[in-house]
């Protein structure tokens, strides 16, 4: 929706037309509030909300956003891994002011109209789960305390 500001005020769902079974792969908050969930077909989404805009995935733009994300991650540390599309894992040798540093990068990404979420933990997998639950930043001091109450469905994001 970066290049379509008018869409920000309405429910939007994203599909990947190259898949054999076309379904919703991502949606905005307004679409979620309308009862639409990932995995629904476009017709199911429209049945829940006639105002939903169904958009097709644009892989070229996604690659550009991945590059922007990587550039910003390298501002934090030289130890960066492009873990998955839209996901970077950053290793830190020094954790002084880590939360403040990452908050600044999240703010910079927002200026690029990229909504970023970050999780900070001692293990990459815990950081990954925390990032999915962050709004926008979630530091985890004790992994066991963080992981114990999570429902098993949370692992489906991994």
ABEGO torsion letter per residue (X at the ends): XAABAAAAABBBBBBBAABABBBBABBBAAAAAAGBBBGBBAAAAAAABAABBBBBBBAAAAAAAAAAAAAAAAAABABBBBABBGBBBBBBABABGAAAAAAAAAAAAAAAGBBBBBBBBABAAAAAAAAAABOABBBBABAAAAAAABBAAAAAAX
